[in-house]
Amino acid sequence: MKNSVIKSATILAAIFLLISLGVSLFQSVSDSGPFWILFLIAIGIMFRGHEKLKGFTYTVMIFACVTAAMFYPDVFVQVGDYKLSGLIVPLLQIIMFGMGTSMSLGDFAGVVKMPKGVIIGIMLQFTIMPFIGYTLAKLSGFPPEIAAGIILIGCSPSGMASNVMSYLAKANLALSITITAFTTILAPFFTPALMGFLAGEFVEVDVMKMVWDIIKIVIIPIGGGLLFNKFLSGKVKWLDAAMPLLSMIGIALIITIITAAGRESLLNIGPILILLVVFHNLAGYTLGYWAAKLLRMDERDCRTIALEVGMQNAGLASGIAKEMGKIATVGLASAVFGPFMNITGSILASYWHRKPPKD
């Protein structure tokens, strides 16, 4: 990106920040919305010009979307008679199809090459985060449905973001992709069972319905993507190029819609929910890493396991919450978890990138 654009964005970011603070302090916070949104957009553009900050551009843009949803929720809740929450499942299916197109059956063969790492990764994924989530939900004092959302994000599989971070962290990318693939395929069995066991005291969990919801949101689209990759990969080049962008736009839209729907709850419990969600995320990295160390895995694999355990598929959790009919409550934790996970994951990956594994 041209230096002139970066310089202009930097100047505009400073101007919009000053205006935002001035309007918030001397007029009213509700009138400052457009300036905060423009400030974040300018920051996102500015980050593109800095090698170390470039990776945070997408996350900053998501925060701009979240800010827009907080100031103008009605825009993102309903258009005419159509509730925008109806877009969440189709968007997730597109994202999962895109995930399938970037995979092949060879990814699943990874379990033969590194069975220990894959088995440990799956075991830690479906134990550490669910039980931390349950503990936080019990301690939070939140309304039952919002507390159940913390458990739900813990019971979800890892997502594609962990693969990107593993690559940046000089971890074991093949192991990361294999664990993501297997935890995603196993999600229809593990996620509903864990939710029924851990979240049943907070909300009613229809386990069999949740199994079908996950199959519909995850398995069928990924299966379609795998078939596309096998028979049509490279033959529809515009689609190959468009899928990553469509996935990024889809995730941003999902988070925006959930934020708008749960705005009132976020205003009441937002700061505490953010603290708990970030703790959940950081605890996943820490316990995942040290559990792998105790199980005598090498440094590259320990980094991989840490990122796989700490980074969840927040989009899938949002889709499950939507299918439960509780997007504004059960879906809140996943909407908060997604953006903050990308920030912490990027910071951790950057730190490890500068410290290549000795082994």
Backbone torsions as a table, in degrees:
resi	resn	phi	psi	omega
1	MET	NA	137.7	-174.7
2	LYS	-61.4	144.9	-179.5
3	ASN	-59.8	-34.6	-179.0
4	SER	-64.3	-37.6	178.5
5	VAL	-67.2	-43.4	-179.7
6	ILE	-63.2	-43.7	179.4
7	LYS	-63.3	-43.0	178.6
8	SER	-62.4	-43.1	179.1
9	ALA	-63.2	-38.3	179.8
10	THR	-65.0	-44.5	178.9
11	ILE	-64.3	-45.4	-180.0
12	LEU	-63.6	-38.5	178.6
13	ALA	-59.5	-44.8	179.2
14	ALA	-63.2	-42.9	-179.9
15	ILE	-64.5	-47.2	-178.4
16	PHE	-65.9	-33.8	177.1
17	LEU	-64.3	-45.8	179.2
18	LEU	-62.9	-43.1	178.3
19	ILE	-63.7	-43.8	-179.5
20	SER	-59.1	-47.2	179.5
21	LEU	-65.0	-41.2	179.8
22	GLY	-63.2	-47.5	-179.7
23	VAL	-64.8	-40.7	-179.9
24	SER	-63.7	-40.7	-176.0
25	LEU	-79.5	-41.1	-170.3
26	PHE	-105.7	-9.3	177.8
27	GLN	-123.0	-93.0	173.6
28	SER	-158.4	150.7	-178.9
29	VAL	-61.6	-38.0	-177.3
30	SER	-62.2	-26.9	179.4
31	ASP	-83.3	-10.6	-175.0
32	SER	-89.2	-4.8	-175.1
33	GLY	-47.9	-55.0	-177.2
34	PRO	-57.4	-35.2	-176.5
35	PHE	-74.1	-36.5	175.5
36	TRP	-65.3	-40.8	179.2
37	ILE	-62.8	-46.8	179.5
38	LEU	-64.7	-35.4	176.8
39	PHE	-60.3	-46.5	-178.5
40	LEU	-67.4	-38.9	177.4
41	ILE	-62.9	-43.3	179.0
42	ALA	-63.3	-40.0	177.2
43	ILE	-61.9	-42.9	179.2
44	GLY	-59.7	-43.7	178.0
45	ILE	-65.9	-41.6	179.3
46	MET	-59.7	-41.5	-179.2
47	PHE	-60.2	-29.7	-178.6
48	ARG	-61.1	-23.1	-177.9
49	GLY	-90.5	1.9	-178.3
50	HIS	-123.0	120.4	-173.2
51	GLU	-55.2	-43.2	-176.4
52	LYS	-75.4	-21.6	-177.3
53	LEU	-101.9	-11.9	-173.6
54	LYS	-55.6	-36.0	-178.6
55	GLY	-66.0	-15.5	-179.2
56	PHE	-93.5	-1.4	-175.7
57	THR	-56.7	-49.3	-176.9
58	TYR	-62.9	-41.5	179.3
59	THR	-63.0	-41.5	178.1
60	VAL	-62.9	-39.4	178.4
61	MET	-65.4	-34.5	175.3
62	ILE	-65.6	-40.1	176.6
63	PHE	-62.9	-33.1	175.4
64	ALA	-64.4	-41.8	177.5
65	CYS	-64.5	-43.6	179.1
66	VAL	-62.3	-41.3	178.1
67	THR	-61.7	-42.5	177.5
68	ALA	-61.5	-40.3	179.8
69	ALA	-66.9	-35.1	179.4
70	MET	-71.0	-37.6	-179.4
71	PHE	-82.3	-34.5	-175.3
72	TYR	-131.1	63.2	-174.3
73	PRO	-61.9	-35.0	-176.0
74	ASP	-59.1	-31.1	-178.9
75	VAL	-64.1	-30.6	-172.7
76	PHE	-107.9	5.9	179.1
77	VAL	-97.2	-44.2	-173.1
78	GLN	-152.2	139.5	173.2
79	VAL	-121.6	110.3	-173.4
80	GLY	64.1	-123.8	178.3
81	ASP	-96.4	0.4	-175.1
82	TYR	-96.8	123.3	176.1
83	LYS	-82.0	124.1	-175.4
84	LEU	-66.1	-16.7	176.4
85	SER	-61.8	-20.0	176.8
86	GLY	-66.2	-14.0	178.9
87	LEU	-82.0	-17.6	-170.0
88	ILE	-61.3	-50.4	-177.5
89	VAL	-65.8	-47.1	176.5
90	PRO	-58.5	-39.6	178.3
91	LEU	-63.5	-41.6	178.3
92	LEU	-63.9	-38.0	179.2
93	GLN	-64.7	-37.2	176.0
94	ILE	-64.8	-43.9	179.8
95	ILE	-62.3	-43.8	-179.4
96	MET	-68.1	-34.9	174.6
97	PHE	-61.7	-43.4	177.3
98	GLY	-60.9	-39.5	177.2
99	MET	-61.8	-41.1	179.1
100	GLY	-64.1	-37.9	-179.3
101	THR	-68.4	-21.1	-180.0
102	SER	-93.8	3.2	-179.6
103	MET	-114.9	169.4	173.2
104	SER	-146.2	168.3	179.4
105	LEU	-62.3	-22.6	177.5
106	GLY	-62.9	-28.0	178.2
107	ASP	-62.6	-35.4	-178.1
108	PHE	-77.3	-20.4	177.4
109	ALA	-72.1	-12.0	179.2
110	GLY	-57.6	-26.3	-178.6
111	VAL	-65.1	-28.4	178.9
112	VAL	-72.0	-37.4	-176.7
113	LYS	-77.7	-32.6	-176.7
114	MET	-140.1	62.5	-174.8
115	PRO	-61.2	-38.0	-177.6
116	LYS	-61.3	-50.0	-178.3
117	GLY	-61.6	-41.7	-178.7
118	VAL	-67.0	-45.6	-178.8
119	ILE	-63.5	-44.4	178.2
120	ILE	-63.0	-43.3	179.2
121	GLY	-59.5	-45.5	179.5
122	ILE	-64.9	-44.3	-178.6
123	MET	-60.8	-47.2	-178.4
124	LEU	-69.7	-36.3	179.5
125	GLN	-58.5	-43.9	-174.5
126	PHE	-97.2	15.8	173.2
127	THR	-124.1	-52.7	-174.1
128	ILE	-60.6	-57.4	-173.8
129	MET	-68.0	-41.1	177.1
130	PRO	-59.9	-42.6	-175.5
131	PHE	-77.4	-31.6	171.5
132	ILE	-64.5	-43.1	178.6
133	GLY	-58.1	-43.7	179.3
134	TYR	-63.3	-43.9	179.9
135	THR	-61.2	-45.6	179.6
136	LEU	-65.0	-38.7	179.3
137	ALA	-63.0	-41.3	179.9
138	LYS	-66.5	-37.9	-176.4
139	LEU	-82.6	-18.5	-169.3
140	SER	-68.3	-35.3	-174.2
141	GLY	75.0	11.3	179.2
142	PHE	-72.1	160.6	169.7
143	PRO	-53.9	147.4	-172.3
144	PRO	-51.8	-42.2	-175.9
145	GLU	-68.8	-36.4	178.5
146	ILE	-71.2	-39.2	176.3
147	ALA	-61.8	-40.1	178.7
148	ALA	-62.4	-30.3	178.1
149	GLY	-64.4	-33.2	176.9
150	ILE	-66.3	-39.9	177.2
151	ILE	-66.0	-40.6	-177.7
152	LEU	-60.6	-43.9	179.9
153	ILE	-65.2	-32.0	177.2
154	GLY	-70.7	-29.5	-177.6
155	CYS	-87.2	-3.2	-178.2
156	SER	-82.4	157.9	177.4
157	PRO	-76.0	176.5	174.3
158	SER	-76.5	164.3	-177.0
159	GLY	-123.6	-177.9	-176.8
160	MET	-62.9	-26.8	-178.8
161	ALA	-58.5	-34.5	-179.6
162	SER	-65.4	-31.5	178.0
163	ASN	-66.6	-42.6	178.4
164	VAL	-61.9	-46.1	-178.4
165	MET	-66.3	-35.5	177.8
166	SER	-63.7	-39.3	177.3
167	TYR	-62.1	-46.6	-178.5
168	LEU	-66.9	-32.6	-175.6
169	ALA	-83.4	4.5	-176.1
170	LYS	57.7	37.3	177.5
171	ALA	-92.0	-165.6	-178.0
172	ASN	-91.2	93.3	-174.3
173	LEU	-63.3	-39.7	179.7
174	ALA	-61.0	-42.1	178.2
175	LEU	-65.5	-40.9	179.7
176	SER	-59.6	-47.8	-179.6
177	ILE	-62.9	-41.3	-178.6
178	THR	-65.6	-44.3	178.7
179	ILE	-63.5	-44.2	177.7
180	THR	-58.1	-45.3	-179.3
181	ALA	-61.1	-47.1	-176.0
182	PHE	-71.4	-41.9	179.4
183	THR	-65.6	-33.4	177.8
184	THR	-67.5	-44.8	180.0
185	ILE	-66.9	-32.9	-179.8
186	LEU	-82.4	-12.2	-176.7
187	ALA	-54.0	-39.0	179.5
188	PRO	-60.3	-21.1	179.6
189	PHE	-96.5	-47.8	-173.6
190	PHE	-77.3	-45.5	-174.7
191	THR	-61.7	-50.7	178.5
192	PRO	-62.7	-39.3	-179.6
193	ALA	-63.8	-44.5	178.7
194	LEU	-66.1	-39.7	177.7
195	MET	-63.6	-43.2	178.2
196	GLY	-61.4	-38.6	-178.1
197	PHE	-75.7	-44.4	-172.4
198	LEU	-95.2	-34.4	-173.7
199	ALA	-101.8	-2.2	-177.3
200	GLY	-59.2	-27.6	-179.8
201	GLU	-79.5	-13.2	-179.6
202	PHE	-98.5	-44.2	-179.8
203	VAL	-140.4	160.7	174.6
204	GLU	-74.8	126.7	-178.4
205	VAL	-116.9	114.1	174.7
206	ASP	-87.4	95.8	-171.3
207	VAL	-60.6	-45.8	-176.5
208	MET	-67.1	-36.8	176.7
209	LYS	-65.1	-39.6	179.3
210	MET	-65.5	-36.7	176.0
211	VAL	-57.4	-49.2	-179.4
212	TRP	-65.4	-39.6	179.7
213	ASP	-59.0	-43.1	-178.6
214	ILE	-70.4	-38.0	176.2
215	ILE	-60.4	-43.5	-178.5
216	LYS	-66.6	-40.1	-175.7
217	ILE	-82.4	-33.7	-170.9
218	VAL	-111.0	-60.7	-167.5
219	ILE	-65.5	-48.2	-177.3
220	ILE	-64.0	-49.1	178.0
221	PRO	-63.0	-40.3	178.6
222	ILE	-64.7	-40.2	176.4
223	GLY	-59.3	-43.3	176.8
224	GLY	-62.1	-40.0	178.9
225	GLY	-65.6	-39.5	177.7
226	LEU	-62.9	-42.5	178.1
227	LEU	-64.3	-41.7	177.9
228	PHE	-59.7	-45.5	-178.4
229	ASN	-63.0	-36.8	-177.5
230	LYS	-72.1	-42.5	-171.1
231	PHE	-103.5	-24.4	-172.6
232	LEU	-125.1	0.9	-177.4
233	SER	-58.2	128.9	-179.4
234	GLY	87.1	-13.4	-178.9
235	LYS	-91.1	-19.9	176.6
236	VAL	-122.7	74.8	-169.4
237	LYS	-63.0	-33.9	-179.2
238	TRP	-64.9	-34.4	179.4
239	LEU	-72.4	-40.4	177.2
240	ASP	-57.3	-41.7	-178.7
241	ALA	-74.4	-31.8	-174.0
242	ALA	-80.2	-27.1	-171.8
243	MET	-59.1	-45.3	178.6
244	PRO	-60.4	-41.4	179.3
245	LEU	-66.2	-42.9	178.4
246	LEU	-60.7	-39.8	179.6
247	SER	-63.8	-42.7	-179.7
248	MET	-65.1	-43.5	178.0
249	ILE	-64.2	-41.2	-179.6
250	GLY	-61.3	-44.8	179.5
251	ILE	-63.2	-43.3	179.7
252	ALA	-61.5	-42.1	179.4
253	LEU	-65.0	-42.5	-179.9
254	ILE	-60.6	-48.0	-179.9
255	ILE	-62.1	-39.6	-180.0
256	THR	-64.3	-45.1	-178.7
257	ILE	-64.0	-43.4	-179.6
258	ILE	-65.7	-41.7	179.2
259	THR	-60.4	-44.6	179.2
260	ALA	-63.1	-41.6	-179.1
261	ALA	-66.9	-35.3	-176.8
262	GLY	-102.6	20.9	-173.4
263	ARG	-54.3	-46.8	-176.3
264	GLU	-62.2	-42.7	178.2
265	SER	-64.6	-40.0	179.7
266	LEU	-64.4	-37.5	178.4
267	LEU	-63.9	-32.1	-178.2
268	ASN	-81.3	-41.4	-171.8
269	ILE	-123.3	5.7	-172.6
270	GLY	-47.4	-57.0	-176.0
271	PRO	-59.6	-41.1	-179.3
272	ILE	-68.5	-40.6	179.1
273	LEU	-62.4	-42.0	178.4
274	ILE	-60.3	-45.6	179.6
275	LEU	-59.9	-45.1	-178.6
276	LEU	-66.5	-41.5	-178.4
277	VAL	-66.3	-42.8	178.9
278	VAL	-65.6	-39.9	176.1
279	PHE	-61.3	-44.3	178.3
280	HIS	-55.2	-48.5	-179.2
281	ASN	-62.3	-50.1	-178.0
282	LEU	-66.1	-37.1	177.7
283	ALA	-64.6	-35.2	177.2
284	GLY	-62.1	-46.4	176.9
285	TYR	-58.9	-49.2	-172.6
286	THR	-65.3	-51.9	-177.7
287	LEU	-69.2	-35.6	177.3
288	GLY	-62.2	-45.0	-178.9
289	TYR	-63.5	-50.4	-174.4
290	TRP	-74.7	-28.3	173.7
291	ALA	-65.3	-42.0	177.3
292	ALA	-63.9	-38.5	176.8
293	LYS	-60.7	-46.2	-179.4
294	LEU	-62.3	-29.2	179.3
295	LEU	-89.2	15.6	171.5
296	ARG	63.1	39.2	174.1
297	MET	-90.5	153.0	-178.4
298	ASP	-75.7	172.2	-172.3
299	GLU	-59.8	-43.8	-179.6
300	ARG	-60.8	-42.7	-179.6
301	ASP	-69.7	-35.1	177.7
302	CYS	-63.2	-42.0	177.3
303	ARG	-62.3	-42.6	179.7
304	THR	-60.1	-49.7	-178.3
305	ILE	-61.4	-41.4	179.6
306	ALA	-57.9	-46.4	-178.3
307	LEU	-71.5	-36.7	178.3
308	GLU	-65.7	-39.5	-178.7
309	VAL	-74.0	-43.1	-174.3
310	GLY	-77.0	-24.5	-175.5
311	MET	-105.6	113.9	-174.7
312	GLN	-101.9	164.1	175.4
313	ASN	-83.7	83.8	-176.4
314	ALA	-64.6	-31.2	178.6
315	GLY	-62.5	-44.6	178.6
316	LEU	-62.4	-43.4	178.0
317	ALA	-58.4	-39.7	177.9
318	SER	-63.1	-42.9	179.4
319	GLY	-63.4	-40.0	178.2
320	ILE	-64.1	-43.2	178.2
321	ALA	-60.5	-39.6	178.0
322	LYS	-63.1	-44.8	-179.4
323	GLU	-68.3	-23.6	174.4
324	MET	-77.7	-11.2	-177.3
325	GLY	78.2	22.7	-175.4
326	LYS	-132.2	44.2	-175.3
327	ILE	-63.3	-33.2	-176.0
328	ALA	-80.2	-8.6	-178.5
329	THR	-124.5	-66.3	179.4
330	VAL	-62.0	-29.2	-177.6
331	GLY	-80.7	-8.8	-173.5
332	LEU	-65.9	-45.6	-176.4
333	ALA	-60.1	-40.1	-179.9
334	SER	-68.2	-34.9	178.1
335	ALA	-65.0	-33.8	178.2
336	VAL	-79.5	-39.7	-175.1
337	PHE	-61.7	-43.9	-174.4
338	GLY	-53.7	-59.1	-178.8
339	PRO	-62.8	-42.5	-177.6
340	PHE	-69.3	-33.4	176.2
341	MET	-60.0	-40.3	-179.9
342	ASN	-67.5	-34.5	177.8
343	ILE	-67.4	-53.4	-177.6
344	THR	-64.7	-38.8	179.1
345	GLY	-63.6	-40.9	179.2
346	SER	-65.0	-41.9	179.9
347	ILE	-64.2	-45.4	-179.4
348	LEU	-65.4	-42.6	179.9
349	ALA	-64.4	-39.2	178.8
350	SER	-65.3	-40.6	178.4
351	TYR	-62.1	-47.6	-179.3
352	TRP	-68.5	-31.1	179.6
353	HIS	-58.9	-35.7	-179.3
354	ARG	-80.9	-6.1	180.0
355	LYS	-126.7	78.2	-178.6
356	PRO	-55.7	141.3	-179.9
357	PRO	-61.7	133.9	-178.9
358	LYS	-70.3	-27.1	-178.0
359	ASP	-92.2	NA	NA
